[in-house]
Structures are given as structure tokens and as C-alpha cells.
Amino acid sequence: MSTFRALLKTALRQQLQYRSAMLVGILTQLVFAFIYIMVYMAYYTYSPGAAQGMTLSQAVSYTWINQACLRMMSLSGLVEIQEMMRDGRIAFELARPADLHGMWLSRALAVRLAPFALHAPLTIAIGLLMPGEMRLSFALEVLPAGLLSLGMATLLSAAVTVLMTASCFWTIDSNGINRLLPMVAKVCSGNLLPLAFYPAGVRAVLRALPFAAIADAPMRILVGACTAREAAATLAMQGVWLAALLALGRVVTGCGVRRCMVQGG
């Protein structure tokens, strides 16, 4: 926890150093939220009932939450660590008297929570103040389950980040996985489009994958697009994926450390 707190403070300071970029990022998220909402309003007007299990109000709320949590749910490797693997500076990481997997997981959580803490409050506040059908609304009866699901989604995103980072023990070049996996995840997780808009068969397959557990699952619970029983099943699925990815990350990181050879001096 002390490592995580130190990394979180560092990430927050880095975010606050670039206030203009932070404000531009928030403005960009708001613009995209309005664009998505207007598209959904037109879609529900001319194709009523096309999105199974999700009303217009829920789709709008889904969009606000998605934009507020976008940085927290994004998938990418720890670029600075991947660069260390390329130039040999990874030796400094290996020499630290700390559990490498736990340290990378803490770093991945810090770089997600810092922008979320700065971006999300304003985005959510604006969503709650919007008029009529454009207003953000939470399903209060399942709000605790939704917040728990959101926390597990953040851990899942961090666990995938550690796996992406550790893969560079074998590939060296991080460009491939850093470009390919985020694109696949964006389509399959519900970040680009709620999974309720996909065909039933495709939707069932995607919701069984870990990508949906990172984005679609918590947002569906928070907007009330699933019953209490479905929310419990979703939380159980997230727990299974989280345990599996954390265990796999530890194994992959350990194997990578054992085979790592740093040349030069």
C-alpha cells in the first residue's frame, strides 16, 4: 500500500503539471458525450426497441459514465517499463527490493486513478445537471453493486496492463501489443458502442470475455440495465476473470524475470 500511495501521488502531480491538457481532455470527453447522446436519441426515435435490454435513458447514462471512466478503463502497457526493457534499464526495476508484479500492478492502478480523480467529477456533475433525456441517472437500488463492479473493472484493467508489459520480456518491441489489443478491447468491451446494440449471439460471446468485464459490466449495473440477479452473476464473472488474470500476470512476470538477461554496463 505504501508503494501504491507513493505512485498515486506521483501520478497526480504529473497530471496537475499539465492543467491545460487536462481541461482540453475533459472538454473532448464532453463533446464526444454530446455527439453519442444525439446519435442515440435519433436512433431510438427511428428504431424503437432495437437495443435489447437498454432504454434511451440508460443508453444516455451509459455514455456519461463511459466518458467519465474512459481513462480508467483504457488498456495500454506501462510504456516507461517497456522502454526500459528495450534499453536495458530494466535492471534497475529488477534490483528494487519489492515484488515486481505487485509494484507494476500498483503503478498501473495509479496511472488510472489519477486522471479519473481529476476528470470524472466534472463530467459526472455536468451529466447530472443536464435537462430531460440528456440527464445522467444512476440506478440507486444497485448502486453499491455498480461501484463494486467499477472497482473490480479497474483492477482488471490494471491486471491486463501488467500482462501487456510483461509480454515485452519476450517481444522486446511493445508497438504490436500496444496498438492491437486496445483496438480489440475498445470494440469488444462496450467503450465504442454498448454491447446491447450488438446482435444477440455476438453480445453473449462478448459478455463472456474479460473485455466486457472491464467496461460493459460496471456501466450496465450502474444504469440499471440488468436485474439484481444478473448483477450478482456479473460480479461473480468479474471475480473469476480478476483472479485468473492476476495469477496469470504473476506467472508471466516471474517467467520473464527468470529468462531476462541484461547485457552491457
N, C-alpha and C positions, 0 to 999 in steps of 0.2 A: 504493500500500500504506500510506503514512503517513496518508492520508485515511481509509482503511478502519480502521486501528488506532485512530485518534482517535475515530471514530464508534462503534466497538465498545466502547471504554472508556466512552464516554458512555452508551451503551445499557445496559451492565452496571451502571453506577452508578444509572441510573434504575430498573432492576429491583430492585436491592438497597435502594432507598429505601422500597419497599413490601413488606416481608417478609411481613406478614400476608396480603396479597393473593396473593403468590407461593405461600405454603403452602396457601391455600384453592384456588388454581388446581391445584396438584399433587393435592390431595385430591379435587377434582372429576374430574380425569382418572382417578384410581384407581377412583372409584366407577363411572364410565362403563365402564371396562375390565372390572370385575367383572360389570356388567349385560350387556354384549355377550358376554362369555365364557359366562355362564349361558344366554343365548339360543342361542348356537352349540352348546353341549352338548346342549340339548334338541332343537335342530334336527337334529343329526347322529344323535341317538338314534332319532328317529322318522322321519327322511327320509335314511337312509344312501345315500351316493353321489349326493346331489342337487347338491352343489357339485363341479363337474368340475375335476379337477386340483388339489384342495386338501384335505388331510386335516384332521381336527379339531385335531391338534397344530399344524399350520401356520396354521389359522384363529385359534387362540388366540395364537400368536406374532405373527401379523399384527396382532391387536388391541393387544397390548402395545406393539409398535413404532409403531403408528399413534398411540396416546395419547402416547407419549414424544416423537414428532416433530410433534405436531399444530400447535404454534405455528410451527414451521419451514416447514411446507408450506402454511400458510394463505395465501390470496390476498386482498390488500387494497391500496389505493393508499396512498401516503405522505400521510397526512391533513394534516400540517403544511404540506407543499408545496402541496397542493390548496387549503388555506385561503389561502396566500399569493397564489395566482392569483386568488382572489376579491377580496381587498382591496388588491392592488397591491404587496404586499411582495415579490412575485416578482422585482422589480427588484434586490433585494439578492442573490438567487441568481444572476441573470444577470451581475452585476458581479463575481462571485468569479473569481479567476484560476485556474480549474480546468475540466476537461472536465465539462460538466453531466451528460451521460449516465453517465459513469464515477462521478461523485460521487453521483448518485441510486442507481446500482446498489450502490455501497458502503454507502449508508445503508440500502437495502432488505436487504442481507445482514446488516448489523449488528443490525437490529431482529428478525431471525430467529434469529441465532446466540446472542444474549444470553439470551433465555428458554430456548432449547434447552440451553445450557450449565448452566442452573440447574435446569431441570425434568427433563431426560432421565435423568441418572444415578440419581436416586432411583427413578423409575418403572421403569427397566430392572432395577435391583437388586432391587426387590420382585418383579418378574416372574420373575427367575431363581431366587428363593427360594421361589416358590410350589410346593405339592405336586402330584404326579400330573399330570393332564391340564391343569391350570391353569398349568403352568410355561412360561415363555418359553424357547425354544430356537432357536439360530441354526444355519444350515447352514454349518458351518465350511469345507467344501470350496469354497464360492463366496463366502465372507465378504469377501475383498478386492474382488471384483466388486460385491458388495452395497454396500460402503462407498463405492466409486467412484460407483455409481449414486445413492446418497444425496447425495453432494456435488453431482452434476450436477442432481439434483432441486431442491436448494436454490438453485442458480444459476438454474434455470428459473423457480422461484417468484419470485425477485428480478427476473428479466427481465420477467415478466408484470406485476409491481408497477410497474416503470418505465413500461411501456406504459399501464397504467391511470392513472398520474399524469400522463403526457404528454398523454393524451386530454383533460385539462381545459383545455389551450390552446384547444380548440375548444368544449367543452361548458360551461366555467366551473363549473357545478354538478356536484359529484362524487357526489351521492347515488345517482344511477341506476346507474352502473357499480359503485360500492362495495357496492350491495345485490344487484344481479342476478348479476354474474359469480361472486362467492363461492358463491352458492347453486347455480349450474350446475356449478361446479367440484367442490363437495362431493359431488354425485350422480355426476358423470362420472369422478372421479379415484380412487374407491375409499376415500375418507375415511369416507363414510357406511356403505358396505357393500362388501366385497371384490368386485371385478369377476368373480371366479369364480362368484358366486351369480347373475349375470345370464344371460339366455338367450344361447346361443352366438353368434347373429348380432349381437345388441346388444353383446356382450362384444368381438367382433372389431372393431367400429366404434369403440368407446370406447377400446380399447387403441392405436388409431392416432392418437388425439388427444393434444395436449400435456398435457391434464389428467392422463391416466393416467401420463404420464412423470414427473409431479411426485410422485405418491403410490403408485399401484399398482405401478409398475415396481420401485422400490428395495425395497419391502416384500416383493414376490413373490420377488425374488432372495435377500433375507436369510433368509427362512424356508424356502428350498429348494423352492418350488413351481414351479420351472422348471429345465430341464436347462442344462448349461453352454453349449450352442449357442444355446438360447433366451435365456440371459442375455447372450451376446455380441450377439445381434440387438437385444435391448432397449437395451443400452448404445449401439449404433450409432444407434438411433432417437432416443434422448435427445440424442445429439450433434448430430444433424441439426436437431432442434427447437431446441436451445440456440443453435446458430449462426444459425438463421433468426430467432429472437425477439430475440437481441442485435442483429443487423443491422437488423431492423425497428424496434426501440426507438431505435437511434441515428438512423435516418432520420426517424422521427416526432418525436423530440425536436428534431432540427435544424430540421425544417419548422415546428414550433411556436415555436421561438425566433425564427425569421426573421419570422413573422407577428405575434409578440407586440407589443402596444402598451400601455404603462402610462400612464395619464392621472392628472393631479393632481401634487401636490408638497408 
